[in-house]
Amino acid sequence: MNKREFLKNAATLSTITLLPSGAMAFSKSKKKRLRTAHIGVGNMGGEDLKAISSHAAVDVVALCDVDSDLLAKAKALHPDAKTYTDYRVMLKEMKKKIDAVVVSTPDHTHAPASMMAMEMDKPVYCQKPLTHHVTEARAMKKLAKEKNLVTQMGIQVHSFYDYKLATLMIQSGIIGKVHTVRAWSPKNWGYDGPLPEGQDPVPANLDWNLWLGTSSERPYKKGVYHPGNWRKLVDYGCGTLGDMGVHIFDTPYNALELDVPRTITTNCRKPNGFGYPEQNMVTYEFPGTKYTADTLKWVWYDGEGADKQREDLMLPGGEKLHDQGAMFIGKKGRLYLPHFQMLPKVIVDGEYQEIDVEKFNLGEPVRDYESEGKKHYHQFVDACLGTAETSAPFSYASRLTETILLGVIAGRFPNKTLHWDAKSARFAEEEANQFLDSPYREF
Ligand SMILES: NC(=O)c1ccc[n+]([C@@H]2O[C@H](COP(=O)([O-])OP(=O)(O)OC[C@H]3O[C@@H](n4cnc5c(N)ncnc54)[C@H](O)[C@@H]3O)[C@@H](O)[C@H]2O)c1
């Protein structure tokens, strides 16, 4: 089944009449409270639920999870909410009682669930990366725009003090035009091992068919997919680049006002069709912007031993580089942004520079993750209520996600440079185009 058919079925299932402009209609209605439905409430979904429901104007009315144990935990915190295992049933039954939807499932379910919610004119907060495929990212952006919906991608650090400060510092020209960004994470969301053999009984608390959703059928194996480990696998997640890269790349992307890249080269092992490589180096080349040199090179390193020994990564006094972070290298100096909750630092001629951060009018740095973390979510709620705007709407998130996914695809062609044409949304290398999309299974 293709995406068009999926959505047609979804709309039939919902038997709704689509409004021409959902979010606008919603925000103009000057509602005072927001009724939310949550798809995926374990791990990050639990955090999302906590943060969204901490807004005084939110009523959690529906919870959905394919794992009944995780669903029961969320229900214990929100006893009045109705519970579901199938988001299609939830959206159909609750369509008139839901004002906004939060999607916190594994990556391969982001687009199917979000698209169905948006088709029903619901504002959506969707976890990162926005989608599993490039075509889905473009479709999400298009639909959100057509329906004028409030949207936000779950990159909560986007709203954190240090990232906002780094963005303002770079845009102020403090390190001159930027020609290179290096970013690194030692995390390993890859798997170099073989395809697991055999199958295990599906636990009674898990609906495996619904977990697979639109992806192909396959036997269940304990500990391989659910929970969390799906990140390592090409059919469900996006590896370390899709996991951490979205956060760490967000500030360069935002600050330098980058669009999608022209070329992408991934250095890694040969693809095995199942797991992502455990170590990657991805090099992107972007067209220049007003904050960059004529072109911008962005290099990502992940996995154990991610390359941190380069001269342009050396810190003053031989200080050790933080585990994860980014270094912006400009014509006048470098800006070092550890990930996360640490102040960005400017380095000129091998020395840290004193920076008067007050001139950026951001107030005092916030070091409390709890309160800082809520900002991004509350911004979404306020935007739905018509009193704010989101800072990572799908119009932005889809381009950032597309960029990340192009690097993921390049990992299928190790050491080969792929050329991307953003206008036609095609690679010059025809063999790579098959990975821009994947068919949806009927489930
Ligand atoms: N923004 C962040 O800092 C951050 C941190 C961690 C994870 N994430 C993102 O959050 C998402 C979830 O990651 P996770 O670590 O929580 O994964 P997880 O596997 O631990 O949890 C996923 C949850 O979704 C449920 N689920 C799976 N398929 C479902 C479906 N079809 N319908 C309803 N529920 C379904 C699972 O049962 C589970 O409760 C991912 O997209 C991930 O990238 C973001």
PDBQT file of the ligand as one rigid body, heavy atoms in Angstrom, charges set to zero:
ROOT
HETATM    1  N1  LIG A 501      13.902  14.425  22.114  1.00  0.00    +0.000 N 
HETATM    2  C1  LIG A 501      14.624  13.596  22.814  1.00  0.00    +0.000 C 
HETATM    3  O1  LIG A 501      15.470  13.986  23.610  1.00  0.00    +0.000 OA
HETATM    4  C2  LIG A 501      14.382  12.124  22.664  1.00  0.00    +0.000 A 
HETATM    5  C3  LIG A 501      14.950  11.210  23.566  1.00  0.00    +0.000 A 
HETATM    6  C4  LIG A 501      14.650   9.867  23.399  1.00  0.00    +0.000 A 
HETATM    7  C5  LIG A 501      13.847   9.454  22.333  1.00  0.00    +0.000 A 
HETATM    8  N2  LIG A 501      13.348  10.364  21.470  1.00  0.00    +0.000 N 
HETATM    9  C6  LIG A 501      12.487   9.951  20.352  1.00  0.00    +0.000 C 
HETATM   10  O2  LIG A 501      11.273   9.467  20.889  1.00  0.00    +0.000 OA
HETATM   11  C7  LIG A 501      10.773   8.402  20.101  1.00  0.00    +0.000 C 
HETATM   12  C8  LIG A 501      10.581   7.179  20.984  1.00  0.00    +0.000 C 
HETATM   13  O3  LIG A 501      11.833   6.772  21.488  1.00  0.00    +0.000 OA
HETATM   14  P1  LIG A 501      11.918   5.880  22.815  1.00  0.00    +0.000 P 
HETATM   15  O4  LIG A 501      13.329   5.892  23.256  1.00  0.00    +0.000 OA
HETATM   16  O5  LIG A 501      10.876   6.332  23.753  1.00  0.00    +0.000 OA
HETATM   17  O6  LIG A 501      11.525   4.435  22.216  1.00  0.00    +0.000 OA
HETATM   18  P2  LIG A 501      10.904   3.210  23.033  1.00  0.00    +0.000 P 
HETATM   19  O7  LIG A 501      10.938   2.056  22.103  1.00  0.00    +0.000 OA
HETATM   20  O8  LIG A 501      11.569   3.093  24.346  1.00  0.00    +0.000 OA
HETATM   21  O9  LIG A 501       9.414   3.672  23.295  1.00  0.00    +0.000 OA
HETATM   22  C9  LIG A 501       8.473   3.789  22.257  1.00  0.00    +0.000 C 
HETATM   23  C10 LIG A 501       7.091   3.746  22.861  1.00  0.00    +0.000 C 
HETATM   24  O10 LIG A 501       6.134   3.778  21.799  1.00  0.00    +0.000 OA
HETATM   25  C11 LIG A 501       5.290   2.641  21.910  1.00  0.00    +0.000 C 
HETATM   26  N3  LIG A 501       4.865   2.287  20.560  1.00  0.00    +0.000 N 
HETATM   27  C12 LIG A 501       5.560   1.657  19.591  1.00  0.00    +0.000 A 
HETATM   28  N4  LIG A 501       4.833   1.581  18.473  1.00  0.00    +0.000 NA
HETATM   29  C13 LIG A 501       3.634   2.154  18.741  1.00  0.00    +0.000 A 
HETATM   30  C14 LIG A 501       2.451   2.373  17.992  1.00  0.00    +0.000 A 
HETATM   31  N5  LIG A 501       2.347   1.978  16.724  1.00  0.00    +0.000 N 
HETATM   32  N6  LIG A 501       1.403   2.980  18.605  1.00  0.00    +0.000 NA
HETATM   33  C15 LIG A 501       1.491   3.379  19.894  1.00  0.00    +0.000 A 
HETATM   34  N7  LIG A 501       2.591   3.191  20.666  1.00  0.00    +0.000 NA
HETATM   35  C16 LIG A 501       3.656   2.609  20.079  1.00  0.00    +0.000 A 
HETATM   36  C17 LIG A 501       6.134   1.590  22.595  1.00  0.00    +0.000 C 
HETATM   37  O11 LIG A 501       5.386   0.564  23.177  1.00  0.00    +0.000 OA
HETATM   38  C18 LIG A 501       6.839   2.454  23.624  1.00  0.00    +0.000 C 
HETATM   39  O12 LIG A 501       6.016   2.735  24.717  1.00  0.00    +0.000 OA
HETATM   40  C19 LIG A 501      11.797   8.207  18.988  1.00  0.00    +0.000 C 
HETATM   41  O13 LIG A 501      11.388   8.860  17.831  1.00  0.00    +0.000 OA
HETATM   42  C20 LIG A 501      13.057   8.822  19.528  1.00  0.00    +0.000 C 
HETATM   43  O14 LIG A 501      13.908   9.314  18.510  1.00  0.00    +0.000 OA
HETATM   44  C21 LIG A 501      13.586  11.684  21.626  1.00  0.00    +0.000 A 
ENDROOT
TORSDOF 0
